[in-house]
């Protein structure tokens, strides 16, 4: 293994170092509006209202993430048009979906998957926010304030807030303290933040699509339920 790949391995592992793990935050008020999707609703209209709220709030958060991604690329990478699909972080949730498996899942299972994925993203985003704050000597700049607004803590179910993220074993070999190494390390840390925001945007985009599909499925199932109710009466 050459030096280049060892360097990338350390970067991927740095986000999971035990010293950097912070308390897991609940993923925004979005959870409060997603929770009704896993519960049994008394009638169609309440289910449709819950689905509409979930789609609307997911879209609003997606818009904020896109704005933050643009701001990050401009301020940290120096190019608002920066794009590199070859970059990835092993610890982030997968963006692939088995559509046929997803269709046969219960709403509660879909919610659990969405919640756990979002918790991982907020965790990594908060780590990047803390890193940026340290670089500014504790004085938050515009970018860290934007990140803080996106990671607002909301009240959620205790079973969600107690979830622990996996940690990797710390590395025993210290990196060589050369100026060129630290320059590359600083750049790759910036790239890590880009990857987190880029994949979070794609994850939320998929989440919006998923809940729109759920809303459409419930809409098509509504008429037969109403006719059956009239016959019973």
N, C-alpha and C positions, 0 to 999 in steps of 0.2 A: 504494500500500500504506500503510495507516494505521499509527500507532504501536503499536496493539494487536497486529497480526500480526507486525510486526518484532520485538516483544518475545518472542513465542512462538517465532519462528524462532531467536532467539539461545538460548533455553532448550533447544530440541531439539538445537542444534549443540554445546552446552557439554559434553555427555557424551563427545564425540568429539574434543575439543581435544587436540592433541599433547602439551601439558604435563601433561594429566591421565591419559594412557595408562599403564597399569601392566602388569607381566608377566602373561600370560594363565595363569590357574590351571586345573588339571584339575577337571572337575565332579564332585567327591566320589567316594567309593568306589563309587558307582553304576556307573561305567564298568567296574570290574573284574567286576561281575556281569552287565553287558550284553554284554561281549566274547564269551562263549560263544555268543551268539545268532547271530553272524556266522560261526561256524566249523562244520565238518562233524562232527557227533557220531556215535559208533559205534553207538548204539542209541537206541531211543525213550525209555527211562527216563531217560537222561542229558539228553536234550533237554527232557523235561518238567520235570526238576529245575531246569535252567537258566532255563526260562521262569517257573517258580514263584518262584525267587529274585529274578528281575528285577521281577516284579509286586509281590512283598512289599516289596522295598527301595524301589521307586518310590513305593509307598503311604506308607511310613514318612517319606520325604523330603517328600512332599506334605503330610502331617500337620504337619511342622515348619514348612513354608512358610506354611501357613494360620495357625498360631499366631503366627508372626513378623509376618504381615500385620495381624492383629488388634492386636498390640502396637504396631506402627508407627502404625496409624490412631489409636489411643488416645493415644500419647505425642506424635506429631508433628502430627496434624491435630485432636486434641482431641475426636474422636468415633469410637467403635468401630464405629458403623453407617454411616460415611461411604461413599458410593458415587457414582461419576461415570463412566459408560461412554463419555462423549464425549471423555475425555482419552486421548491416545495419544502414543507416542514412535516416530519413524520408524525408529530404529536397532534396534528389537527384532524378533525373528523373527516371522514370520506365524503366526497361530493357526488358519488355514484349512487344510483337508486335502482333497485330491482322493481320495476313498475308492477309486475304481476303479483309479486309478494306484497307490495305496498297496498294493492287493492283489497287483499284478503286480510289485512291487519285490522284489529280493533282500533277505535279512535283513541283509546287510552294508550295503546302501544305506540301509535304515531306521536302522541303528545310526549310520551317519555323519551322517545328518540330525539324529538326536536329540542326538548329541554336539556338533555344531556349534551347534545351537540353545541347548543348555545352557551352552556356553562363553560365548556372548554374554550370556546372563542373568547368569551368575556375575561376568562382567567389569563389567557395569553395577551390580550389587549391591555389588561391592567398592568401586567409585567412590563410591557413596552412603555406604558405611561410613566411608571416609576423610574425606568431607565432614563427616559427623556428628562424627567424632573431632576434626577441626580446630575445629569450633564449640565443642567442650568443652575447647579448649586442650590437646589431646593426651591428655586423661584419658578413657579409654573409659567410657561409661555402660552401663546395662543393655541398651539397644537395640543399640549397636555390638558388645557382647559376644555378643549373640544372632546378629547377622549374621556375626560371625567364626566362630562354631560351625558355621554353615550353609555357610561357604566354606572348610571344612577341605581342605587340599591332600592329594591322594592320588597314589600312583604310577600313572602311566598310560603308554601307548605314546608314544614320542618324537614320532611323526608327529602325534599329537594336540596335544601341548604346544607344538609349533612353529608352530601356526596363528596368523596375524597378523590382527587385526581391522582393517577399513577405517577410515581417518581422513579427516575432512573438512578442507578448507583453513581456516586460522584467519581469524577476522573481523578486519578492519582498523579498523573503526569502534568506538571505545570507548563503552560506555553512559554516559549522563549521571549524574554522582555526586550525585543528589538523594536525600533521605531517603525519599520516596515510592517511588522506583525500587527502592532496596535492600530496602524492606519487601516490595514485590511480588516481587522476585527471590527473597528468602528463602522466601516462601510457595510459589512455583512450584518451587523446588528440593525442597521437601517433597512436592509433588504428583508430581514425577518419581519419587521413591522409592516412592510409593504405586503408580504405574503399573507400575514394574518388578516389584514383588512381586505385584500383581494379575495381570499377564500371566504371570508365572512359575507362579503357582498354576494358571492355566488351561492352560498348556503341560504341566505335570506331570500334570494331570487327563487330558489327551488322551493322554499317553504311557502312563499306566496302562491306559486303554481299549485302546490299540493293542496292547500286549503281552498283554492278556487275550484279544484276538482271535487273536493268534498262538498262544497256548497252546491255545485252543479248536480252531483249525485242525489243530494237531499231534495233538490228542487224537482227532479224528475220523479222522485218517489212520493211526492206530496199528493197528487190527485187521487191515486188509488186508495190512500189512507182516508181521505175525506169521504169517498163514496162508501167505504166500508163502515164508517162511523154513522152515516145517514141510515144505512140499512139496519144497523143495530138499534137505532132509535125508533 
